[in-house]
Amino acid sequence: MSTAVIVDAIRTPSGRGKPGGALNGVHPTDLLATTIAALVERTGIDPAIIDDVIGGCVTQGGQQAGNITRNAVLGAGFPDTVPGVTIDRQCGSSQQAASFAAQGVISGAYDVAIACGVESMSRNPIGSAARDEDTAGTMLAARYPDGLVNQGISAELIANRWGFSRRQLDEFSARSHQRAAAAQAAGAFDAELIAIDVEGGMTDQTVRATTTVESLSALASAFRTDRLAERFPQLGWLITPGNSSPLTDGASACLIMSEERAAALGLKPRARFHSFAVVGSDPLFMLTGVIPATKKVLERAGLAIDDLDVYEVNEAFAPVPLAWLAETGADPEKLNPLGGAIALGHPLGASGTKLLATMLNHLEATGGRYGLQTMCEGGGMANATIIERL
């Protein structure tokens, strides 16, 4: 059994995922191709040695259709002998890509792999791949005759079940922006960011240093409709654009290989993959999977929550990390210490390896040993990964 190590992890800045955003003019294939090409250039490897490129992408339609990862491999100028595959585990797609790549190395199927992800939400809006289509079929509809709901309603259900107030959600969200703005000003993201050729250059566009609880409190509910209010009369309709992750464009990538191959190439591994878990959860409360996923990965790792030095819990909506905190008893100071997706953006298929890059750099900057990353996912699933800094 080989040890799977991380040699490098990078990401693009986060662009606002709407027309006029800094990355809106970049085709998503070009965005991913630029990122994986930068990864190879930074590490100095010959791309011909790559056994596979595994990419995450959620909206696999429009410009992101047709196996965008393979298209990006070719666009990056890699030899045509390098394969690529695109996977969809919703928001955890590139975290799952990293797990598949690392598990391929551990099993001996791969020596060298790239895990990556991309999402251009400005050019391929969320849900556009299945617009006006019935994706349930008769059997799923029979199991859930009242119908499933979108993630915003799941966030409302979580806020109601755990009893969070609107102020608690907005306080958490304002803190995310404050932490991200401080980290940005201190250059904490510099080591993971790659340059993207857009007019005037760019940094993470989604961070708003001036965000306050008071400014967030003025925002209206994002998901309430009369029909949903009738179906769920218990809900307080607390979820707004301000306590949700923004629509985001971006790409990210991670170079993964066996410890032996890294040594042979003269490369210094930065971390190793310690443990993995993936779970299914209630698809109505679809964002709560991070809680059992964390329990499962800790059991597999033989670690306790307090043994970890940092937790990256994706901030799809503020109730998700808050419920995770309530159930795990984790130290809130270790949770998303540089801010999370509410401030830094959530480019769906790219978020997994994006968070991995940020977590790895934070462990190195602080001298921490273990980091936990976990991501809620559409349909009621979650991934969890523990890495160990080397």
N, C-alpha and C positions, 0 to 999 in steps of 0.2 A: 504494500500500500504506500503510495507516494503522499507527500505533504504538498498541498496546494498553497502557493504563496502569491501575494500581490506584489508586483514589481512597480506598478504605477497606476494612478487613477486620476482622471481629469474630467473637466466639464466645460461647457460653454457658459457664458453669462446667461442669466434668465431674461428673456425678452417678453414684453407684454403680449399675450396671446390674442391679439386682435389687430385689425388693419391699423397701420401706423406704428405698431410695435417695431423695435429695432431689428428684429429677425424676420419680420413679415416678408421682406424682399428676398429671403434666402430659401431656395427649394429645400424641402426636408431631406432629400437624398444627398444634396450638397452639404447640408448641415452635419449629417452623420459622417459622410465621407471626409470632411474636413477634420472632424474630431478623431476618427480612428487613424487618419494619416498623421495627425499631430502626436498621437500616442506612440506610434512607431518611430517618429522622428525623435521624440524626447528620449526614448529608451535605446535607440540605435540598433534595434534588431533588424534582421533581414525579414521582410514580411513573408517570404517564401516558407519560413519555418512554422507559420501559424497553422495549426491543425483545423481550427474552426473559428468563425466569428458568429456569436450568438447575440442577437439584438432583440430588444423589447420595443414594441410599438402597439398602441391600443387601437387607434382609428386606422385600421388597415384597409383604407379605401381612398379614392381620389389619388392624390400625388403620393400617398403612402402605401399604395397597393402594390401587388406584384413582388413580394419579398424584398422590401426596402433595404434590408441588411445586405443581401447579395448585390443589389444595385450599388450600395454605398461602397462595398468592397472593391468593385470594379471601378467606381468613380474615384476612389482613393488611389488608384494606380497599382493596387496589389496584383501579384501574378494571378492569372485566371485559374490557377490550381487551388487557390484559397477559397473554400466554400463559405457560405453564409446562410443563416436561417433566422427567421423572424418569429417570435412567440408572443402570445397575448395571455398574460395573467393579470389583466387590467392594470391597476396602478402599480402593482409589484412586478411588472413584466421584466424590467432590467435587473431587479434584485433576483428574480428567478433565473434570468440569464446568467448572472454571476454564480448562482448555486449550481446550475447545470454545468457550467464551464469548470468550476472547482471540483465538482463530483466526477467529471470526466477525467480530470488530472489525477484525482485520488484513486480512481479505478484502474488507471493505466491506459484508458482509451485516448487521452490527449497528453501531449507534453507541453504544448503552448496553445493558449486560446485567448481570444478577446471577448469580454462581455461588454455590451453597450446598449444604448437605447436612444430613441429620438421621438419627439412629438412636436409638430408644428400646429398648435391649436388655432393659430390665426388663419392658416390656409386650409386646415382640415378640422373644422369644429367638432367638438365632442358629440358623438352620436350620429355624425353625418354619414358614416359608413352603412348605417342601418335605417336611415330616415325613411319613414312611411312603410317599413317592413315589419312583418310579424316575426319576431325572433324567438317567441315562446313555443309555438307549436301546440298541439292539443294536449299532450301528456303533461307538460309542465303547467299549462293553464288549468288542467284538471286537479293537479296537486295544490295549486294556489288559486282557488277560484276568485278570490277578491283581488288578485293581481299583486305583483311585487311593486316596489316603489323605487324612485331614484335615490341617489345617495344623500341628497339634501334632506329628504324626509327621514331617512335612516338616522342622520345626524340629529334631527328634531326628536326622534324617538329615544335616542341615547340621552340627550339632554334632559328629557322628561323622566326617564327611568332612574338616572343618577341624581336628579334633583338640582341640576345646575341652573343658576340664574343667568339672565342676560348679562348682568354686570361681570360675573365670573368669566363668561365666554369672552367678553370684550377686554377684560383685564389681561387674560392670557394672550389674546391676539395683539394687544398693544405691546406687551412684553416681547413677543416674537419680533416685532419691528424694531424695538429698542435694542435688543440683543444683536440683531442682524446689522443694524446701522452702525453700532459700536464695532462689531467685527469687521465690517467693510472699511470703516475709517482706519482701523488698526492694521489693515492688510492681511487679515486672517485667511482670506480666500485666495490670496495671490498665487500660492503654490499649486492650486488645483485648476485655476482658470486658464483657458487658452484664448488667444486673440482671434476674433472673428472680423473679417474684412467688411465692415459696414461704415458708412459715412459718419465721421466724427468719433468712431470707436464706441465702446459701450462697457458698462458694468451691469450688475444685476439691476434691472429696471423696476422690479416689483417691490423693492425695499422703500418704505416711506418713513424717513426719520422723524417726521413731524406727527406721526400717528399718536393719538391719545385715546383714552377711554371715552372722553367726552365727544370727540369727533366720531368715534365708532358708534356711540349710542344714538346718533342721529340717523343712522341707516335703517331702512325698512326691511322687513322680512323678504327673503329671496324666493321662497318656495310655497307660500300659502296660496291655495286656490279655494274657492267655495266648495268644490267637490271633495278636496282633501280635508278641509276643515270639518265637513260633515262626517267623513270616514274616521277621522282621528280627533274627536272633540277634546281629548285630554291635552293636546299639544299647545305650547305657549307661543309657537312661531318665533323662535329666538335666533334662527340662523339667518345671517345677513351676508352680503358680499365681504364685509369687514372681518367676520370671524370664520371665513372660508378661505381656502387657498385660491389664488387668482388664476385665470386662464393664462397659460405660459407656453412659450416656445423654448426649446433647448435640446441639447444632446449631451451625452456623457459616455465614458468608456473606461475600462479597466483591463490591464494586462495581467493575465493569470498563467502561471506555469508551475511545473514541478520544482521542488527545491533543488533537485539534482541538475535540471536543465539550467536553472538560473546560475548555479555555481559554474557550470561548464561555459556559460556565456559571459562570465565575469560580472553578472548583475547582482546587485544587493537587494534582496527581498525586504519589503517594508513591513509586511504583516503576513500572517497565515490565517487560513480559514480554520476555525475551531469547531463550530457546530452549526447545524442547519435544522430548520423545522418549517413545515407548511401545514396549514390546517384549513378545514372548511368550517363555516359558522352559519348561524341563522341568516338566511338571505334577506329577511325583512330588516333585522338589526345588522346589516351586512358589514358594518365597520368595526364590530367588536372582536373580530378574529385576532387582533393584536394581543389580546389578553391570554387566551389559551395558547397561542403561538409562542408567547414569551415563556409561559410555564413549561411548555414542551421542550423548547430549546435549552432552557436552564437545566432541566432534568437530564437531557442528553449530554450537556457539557459538564455536569457535576458541579455546577456553580450556584451560588445564591445571588439574588439581585444586588446585594451590597458589594459583591466581589467585582462588579463591573464599574468602570471609570466614566463611561458616558453612555447615554441612551439616545439614539435617533429614532423617534417615533413620528412617522409622517403626519404632518398637520393638514390632513385633507380638510378637516373641520375641527374647530376648537374642542368640541366634546370628546373627540377620539383620544387625544393624549391625556385629557383630564380624567376620563373614565379609566384609562390605563394606569394612571398614577393612583387613583383611588383603589384599584383592585390589586396592584402589585406592592404598594407601600414604598415605592422607589423614592429616591432623593430628588425633589424637583429641581435642585440646582444642577444636577447632572443631565437633565432632560433638555435636549435641543439647546445646548449652551450658546450656540452662535445664531440662534433664531431658527425657525423652521419654515415649512412651506407656505404658511400664511403670509410671511414676509418675503421669502426667497423664491417662491414660486413652485409649481407642481407640474412640470412638463410630462405628465402621465408616464409614457413608456420610458422616459429617460430618468425618472426620479430615483429608481433603485440604485443605479451606479453613481448618480449624482450625490445621494446621501452617503454612499460608501466613500467617495472621495473626501467629502467634508469630515466624516467621522475619522478617517485615517489621518488626515492632517491635524485634527484636533488632538488625537492621541499622541502624535509626535510632538506637537507644540507643548503639551502639558506633561509628557512623560508617563501617560497612562498606559495600562497594559491591555485591558479588555474593553471592547466596545460592542454594544448590542444595537442592531438595526431591525426595525419591524415596520411593516407596511400593511394597512388595511386595503382591501381589494373588492372591486365590484363583484356582485354575485354571492358575497359572503365567504371570503377567504382571507388568509394573511400569511405572509412569509416572515420568518425571523432568522437572523444570522448573527453569530458571534465571531468576531475576529480578534486575534491577539497580535499586538504590535511586536515587531522583532527589533 
